[in-house]
Amino acid sequence: QVQLVESGGGLVQPGGSLRLSCAASGFTFSVAAMSWYRQAPGKEREWVASITRSVTMYADSVKGRFTISRDNAKDTVYLQMNSLNTEDTAVYYCKALNSGHDYWGQGTQVTVSS
């Protein structure tokens, strides 16, 4: 069974940082393309970042502030979020693309507030 479990969310002040983790199981992690999405209240789900084996891609809204990475030895993908602002407040979801199917985690809440 494919399973993705996000962690690391919480409350942070504007300008602060958080590091999200997504622990994967049930598939060969090293060959899967991994992504982070987010959904703010009243808004559509938004793509944030993706990583293949070596290539990373970012939405314009987070470029230069967020870094996606992966540790294949730990079957984990990360999202380092710096210079957070209130517009980053959302539930953040991890997604895996494996064998032509998308798999989603349950999400972790990130709240940026003073």
C-alpha positions as CSV (number, residue, x, y, z in Angstrom):
1,Q,0.0,0.0,0.0
2,V,1.4,3.4,-1.0
3,Q,1.5,5.7,2.0
4,L,2.7,9.3,2.3
5,V,2.9,10.9,5.7
6,E,3.6,14.6,6.1
7,S,5.0,16.2,9.2
8,G,6.7,19.4,10.3
9,G,3.9,21.9,10.0
10,G,3.0,24.4,12.7
11,L,2.7,28.0,13.6
12,V,5.5,30.3,12.5
13,Q,6.0,34.1,12.5
14,P,6.4,36.0,9.2
15,G,10.0,35.8,8.1
16,G,10.5,32.5,9.8
17,S,11.3,29.0,8.5
18,L,9.9,25.5,8.6
19,R,11.0,22.2,7.2
20,L,8.3,19.8,6.1
21,S,8.9,16.1,5.7
22,C,7.1,13.4,3.7
23,A,7.8,9.8,4.6
24,A,7.0,7.4,1.8
25,S,6.3,3.7,1.8
26,G,4.8,1.0,-0.5
27,F,6.7,1.8,-3.6
28,T,10.2,2.3,-4.9
29,F,10.8,5.8,-3.8
30,S,14.0,6.5,-5.7
31,V,12.3,6.3,-9.1
32,A,9.2,8.3,-8.2
33,A,8.7,12.0,-9.0
34,M,7.7,13.8,-5.8
35,S,5.8,17.0,-5.4
36,W,4.5,19.4,-2.8
37,Y,1.1,21.1,-3.1
38,R,-0.8,23.4,-0.9
39,Q,-4.3,24.5,-0.4
40,A,-5.3,27.7,1.5
41,P,-8.8,28.3,2.8
42,G,-11.2,29.1,0.0
43,K,-8.6,28.5,-2.7
44,E,-7.8,25.8,-5.2
45,R,-5.0,23.3,-4.5
46,E,-1.8,24.8,-5.8
47,W,1.4,23.2,-7.0
48,V,4.4,24.3,-5.0
49,A,7.5,22.3,-6.1
50,S,8.6,19.0,-7.6
51,I,11.7,16.9,-7.7
52,T,12.8,14.0,-9.9
53,R,16.1,12.2,-9.4
54,S,18.0,15.5,-9.8
55,V,15.8,18.2,-11.3
56,T,13.8,20.5,-9.1
57,M,11.0,22.9,-10.2
58,Y,9.2,25.6,-8.2
59,A,6.1,27.7,-8.5
60,D,6.9,31.4,-9.0
61,S,5.3,32.2,-5.7
62,V,7.9,30.3,-3.8
63,K,11.0,30.4,-6.0
64,G,14.0,31.6,-4.1
65,R,12.4,30.9,-0.7
66,F,11.6,27.2,-0.8
67,T,13.9,24.2,-1.5
68,I,12.7,20.7,-2.2
69,S,15.0,17.8,-1.6
70,R,14.9,14.1,-1.2
71,D,16.8,11.4,0.8
72,N,16.4,8.2,-1.0
73,A,18.0,6.3,1.8
74,K,15.2,7.4,4.1
75,D,12.4,7.4,1.5
76,T,11.7,11.0,2.5
77,V,11.1,14.2,0.6
78,Y,11.5,17.6,2.3
79,L,10.4,21.1,1.7
80,Q,12.6,23.7,3.4
81,M,10.5,26.9,3.6
82,N,12.3,30.2,4.4
83,S,11.1,33.8,4.5
84,L,7.6,32.7,5.1
85,N,4.7,35.1,4.8
86,T,1.0,35.0,5.5
87,E,0.2,34.0,2.0
88,D,2.1,30.7,2.6
89,T,-0.6,29.7,5.1
90,A,-2.1,26.5,3.9
91,V,-2.4,22.7,4.3
92,Y,0.7,21.3,2.5
93,Y,0.3,17.9,0.8
94,C,2.9,15.5,-0.5
95,K,2.3,13.7,-3.8
96,A,4.1,10.8,-5.4
97,L,3.9,9.9,-9.1
98,N,4.4,6.1,-9.4
99,S,3.6,3.9,-12.3
100,G,1.3,6.5,-13.8
101,H,-0.7,7.1,-10.7
102,D,-0.8,9.9,-8.2
103,Y,-0.7,9.2,-4.5
104,W,-1.4,11.8,-1.8
105,G,-0.6,12.3,1.8
106,Q,-3.1,13.6,4.4
107,G,-1.4,17.0,4.6
108,T,0.2,19.1,7.3
109,Q,-1.0,22.6,8.4
110,V,1.3,25.5,8.1
111,T,0.2,28.8,9.6
112,V,2.2,32.0,9.2
113,S,1.0,34.6,11.7
114,S,2.3,37.2,14.1
